[in-house]
Amino acid sequence: MGFFNKLSNLFSSPRGSDTRAYWIYARCNRCGERIRTRVDLSNDLSLDYGGDQTTYFTRKVLIGEGRCFERIEVRLTFDKDRKLINREINGGEFIREEQFYEGDQANE
């Protein structure tokens, strides 16, 4: 896994440098697999016309890479400036970026 992470880092931008992205880090409740996905703040958000304020939302369904096929549903709401104001998750739990990468140093 360490080799593939290093290879991936060569072709991807450094963490935190992409202002159009919001990263989701989650852990599956069933198997404990850590999953991350990118939300493109310019293309993945839908305008919510329901309230007095302008808000955006997106819904993502995450599935791991083989341990189990449990679906993790993530719903995010952003304000007019595309800053996160609410997040919900079913089938998993949100984790911090550091928790996602824990243990990867042992493989290097």
C-alpha positions as protocol buffer text, in pm:
chain_id: "A"
residue {
  index: 1
  type: MET
  ca { x: 0 y: 0 z: 0 }
}
residue {
  index: 2
  type: GLY
  ca { x: 289 y: 238 z: 72 }
}
residue {
  index: 3
  type: PHE
  ca { x: 415 y: 213 z: -286 }
}
residue {
  index: 4
  type: PHE
  ca { x: 75 y: 305 z: -431 }
}
residue {
  index: 5
  type: ASN
  ca { x: 39 y: 598 z: -193 }
}
residue {
  index: 6
  type: LYS
  ca { x: 378 y: 733 z: -299 }
}
residue {
  index: 7
  type: LEU
  ca { x: 289 y: 686 z: -666 }
}
residue {
  index: 8
  type: SER
  ca { x: -45 y: 858 z: -612 }
}
residue {
  index: 9
  type: ASN
  ca { x: 127 y: 1153 z: -442 }
}
residue {
  index: 10
  type: LEU
  ca { x: 345 y: 1207 z: -749 }
}
residue {
  index: 11
  type: PHE
  ca { x: 41 y: 1268 z: -969 }
}
residue {
  index: 12
  type: SER
  ca { x: -185 y: 1453 z: -727 }
}
residue {
  index: 13
  type: SER
  ca { x: -167 y: 1802 z: -584 }
}
residue {
  index: 14
  type: PRO
  ca { x: -41 y: 1847 z: -228 }
}
residue {
  index: 15
  type: ARG
  ca { x: -301 y: 1816 z: 48 }
}
residue {
  index: 16
  type: GLY
  ca { x: -477 y: 2141 z: 122 }
}
residue {
  index: 17
  type: SER
  ca { x: -362 y: 2324 z: -193 }
}
residue {
  index: 18
  type: ASP
  ca { x: -682 y: 2269 z: -393 }
}
residue {
  index: 19
  type: THR
  ca { x: -925 y: 2549 z: -304 }
}
residue {
  index: 20
  type: ARG
  ca { x: -1201 y: 2392 z: -517 }
}
residue {
  index: 21
  type: ALA
  ca { x: -1204 y: 2077 z: -307 }
}
residue {
  index: 22
  type: TYR
  ca { x: -1355 y: 1966 z: 21 }
}
residue {
  index: 23
  type: TRP
  ca { x: -1220 y: 1630 z: 140 }
}
residue {
  index: 24
  type: ILE
  ca { x: -1434 y: 1381 z: 331 }
}
residue {
  index: 25
  type: TYR
  ca { x: -1262 y: 1130 z: 558 }
}
residue {
  index: 26
  type: ALA
  ca { x: -1479 y: 849 z: 698 }
}
residue {
  index: 27
  type: ARG
  ca { x: -1457 y: 510 z: 867 }
}
residue {
  index: 28
  type: CYS
  ca { x: -1700 y: 227 z: 790 }
}
residue {
  index: 29
  type: ASN
  ca { x: -1907 y: 117 z: 1092 }
}
residue {
  index: 30
  type: ARG
  ca { x: -1911 y: -242 z: 970 }
}
residue {
  index: 31
  type: CYS
  ca { x: -1547 y: -320 z: 883 }
}
residue {
  index: 32
  type: GLY
  ca { x: -1352 y: -14 z: 1002 }
}
residue {
  index: 33
  type: GLU
  ca { x: -1207 y: 64 z: 659 }
}
residue {
  index: 34
  type: ARG
  ca { x: -1097 y: 425 z: 619 }
}
residue {
  index: 35
  type: ILE
  ca { x: -1228 y: 598 z: 308 }
}
residue {
  index: 36
  type: ARG
  ca { x: -1168 y: 942 z: 163 }
}
residue {
  index: 37
  type: THR
  ca { x: -1334 y: 1122 z: -124 }
}
residue {
  index: 38
  type: ARG
  ca { x: -1319 y: 1464 z: -282 }
}
residue {
  index: 39
  type: VAL
  ca { x: -1610 y: 1702 z: -326 }
}
residue {
  index: 40
  type: ASP
  ca { x: -1555 y: 1947 z: -611 }
}
residue {
  index: 41
  type: LEU
  ca { x: -1700 y: 2274 z: -479 }
}
residue {
  index: 42
  type: SER
  ca { x: -1751 y: 2406 z: -833 }
}
residue {
  index: 43
  type: ASN
  ca { x: -1922 y: 2103 z: -987 }
}
residue {
  index: 44
  type: ASP
  ca { x: -2057 y: 1864 z: -720 }
}
residue {
  index: 45
  type: LEU
  ca { x: -2285 y: 2105 z: -534 }
}
residue {
  index: 46
  type: SER
  ca { x: -2654 y: 2163 z: -607 }
}
residue {
  index: 47
  type: LEU
  ca { x: -2834 y: 2486 z: -523 }
}
residue {
  index: 48
  type: ASP
  ca { x: -3100 y: 2450 z: -252 }
}
residue {
  index: 49
  type: TYR
  ca { x: -3395 y: 2677 z: -329 }
}
residue {
  index: 50
  type: GLY
  ca { x: -3595 y: 2579 z: -19 }
}
residue {
  index: 51
  type: GLY
  ca { x: -3491 y: 2840 z: 237 }
}
residue {
  index: 52
  type: ASP
  ca { x: -3448 y: 3214 z: 279 }
}
residue {
  index: 53
  type: GLN
  ca { x: -3072 y: 3183 z: 240 }
}
residue {
  index: 54
  type: THR
  ca { x: -2871 y: 3059 z: -55 }
}
residue {
  index: 55
  type: THR
  ca { x: -2726 y: 2720 z: 36 }
}
residue {
  index: 56
  type: TYR
  ca { x: -2574 y: 2432 z: -154 }
}
residue {
  index: 57
  type: PHE
  ca { x: -2586 y: 2062 z: -82 }
}
residue {
  index: 58
  type: THR
  ca { x: -2438 y: 1736 z: -201 }
}
residue {
  index: 59
  type: ARG
  ca { x: -2493 y: 1371 z: -125 }
}
residue {
  index: 60
  type: LYS
  ca { x: -2222 y: 1109 z: -167 }
}
residue {
  index: 61
  type: VAL
  ca { x: -2242 y: 733 z: -125 }
}
residue {
  index: 62
  type: LEU
  ca { x: -1906 y: 581 z: -32 }
}
residue {
  index: 63
  type: ILE
  ca { x: -1815 y: 215 z: -70 }
}
residue {
  index: 64
  type: GLY
  ca { x: -1482 y: 68 z: 36 }
}
residue {
  index: 65
  type: GLU
  ca { x: -1231 y: -120 z: -176 }
}
residue {
  index: 66
  type: GLY
  ca { x: -1312 y: -481 z: -102 }
}
residue {
  index: 67
  type: ARG
  ca { x: -1332 y: -559 z: 267 }
}
residue {
  index: 68
  type: CYS
  ca { x: -1707 y: -511 z: 266 }
}
residue {
  index: 69
  type: PHE
  ca { x: -1955 y: -336 z: 46 }
}
residue {
  index: 70
  type: GLU
  ca { x: -2141 y: -142 z: 311 }
}
residue {
  index: 71
  type: ARG
  ca { x: -2278 y: 188 z: 180 }
}
residue {
  index: 72
  type: ILE
  ca { x: -2184 y: 501 z: 370 }
}
residue {
  index: 73
  type: GLU
  ca { x: -2412 y: 794 z: 288 }
}
residue {
  index: 74
  type: VAL
  ca { x: -2277 y: 1145 z: 343 }
}
residue {
  index: 75
  type: ARG
  ca { x: -2488 y: 1461 z: 316 }
}
residue {
  index: 76
  type: LEU
  ca { x: -2316 y: 1801 z: 324 }
}
residue {
  index: 77
  type: THR
  ca { x: -2463 y: 2152 z: 330 }
}
residue {
  index: 78
  type: PHE
  ca { x: -2263 y: 2463 z: 238 }
}
residue {
  index: 79
  type: ASP
  ca { x: -2341 y: 2834 z: 267 }
}
residue {
  index: 80
  type: LYS
  ca { x: -2342 y: 3083 z: -22 }
}
residue {
  index: 81
  type: ASP
  ca { x: -1963 y: 3112 z: 3 }
}
residue {
  index: 82
  type: ARG
  ca { x: -1932 y: 2732 z: -18 }
}
residue {
  index: 83
  type: LYS
  ca { x: -1820 y: 2693 z: 342 }
}
residue {
  index: 84
  type: LEU
  ca { x: -1943 y: 2381 z: 522 }
}
residue {
  index: 85
  type: ILE
  ca { x: -2234 y: 2450 z: 761 }
}
residue {
  index: 86
  type: ASN
  ca { x: -2372 y: 2099 z: 824 }
}
residue {
  index: 87
  type: ARG
  ca { x: -2270 y: 1737 z: 769 }
}
residue {
  index: 88
  type: GLU
  ca { x: -2445 y: 1407 z: 831 }
}
residue {
  index: 89
  type: ILE
  ca { x: -2334 y: 1048 z: 785 }
}
residue {
  index: 90
  type: ASN
  ca { x: -2508 y: 708 z: 791 }
}
residue {
  index: 91
  type: GLY
  ca { x: -2322 y: 377 z: 796 }
}
residue {
  index: 92
  type: GLY
  ca { x: -1996 y: 528 z: 912 }
}
residue {
  index: 93
  type: GLU
  ca { x: -1833 y: 802 z: 1113 }
}
residue {
  index: 94
  type: PHE
  ca { x: -1637 y: 1110 z: 1015 }
}
residue {
  index: 95
  type: ILE
  ca { x: -1267 y: 1098 z: 1101 }
}
residue {
  index: 96
  type: ARG
  ca { x: -991 y: 1356 z: 1083 }
}
residue {
  index: 97
  type: GLU
  ca { x: -737 y: 1358 z: 801 }
}
residue {
  index: 98
  type: GLU
  ca { x: -465 y: 1247 z: 1044 }
}
residue {
  index: 99
  type: GLN
  ca { x: -673 y: 944 z: 1142 }
}
residue {
  index: 100
  type: PHE
  ca { x: -711 y: 847 z: 777 }
}
residue {
  index: 101
  type: TYR
  ca { x: -334 y: 841 z: 726 }
}
residue {
  index: 102
  type: GLU
  ca { x: -250 y: 665 z: 1056 }
}
residue {
  index: 103
  type: GLY
  ca { x: -47 y: 351 z: 996 }
}
residue {
  index: 104
  type: ASP
  ca { x: 68 y: 451 z: 645 }
}
residue {
  index: 105
  type: GLN
  ca { x: 410 y: 553 z: 781 }
}
residue {
  index: 106
  type: ALA
  ca { x: 467 y: 194 z: 892 }
}
residue {
  index: 107
  type: ASN
  ca { x: 442 y: 78 z: 529 }
}
residue {
  index: 108
  type: GLU
  ca { x: 704 y: 320 z: 397 }
}
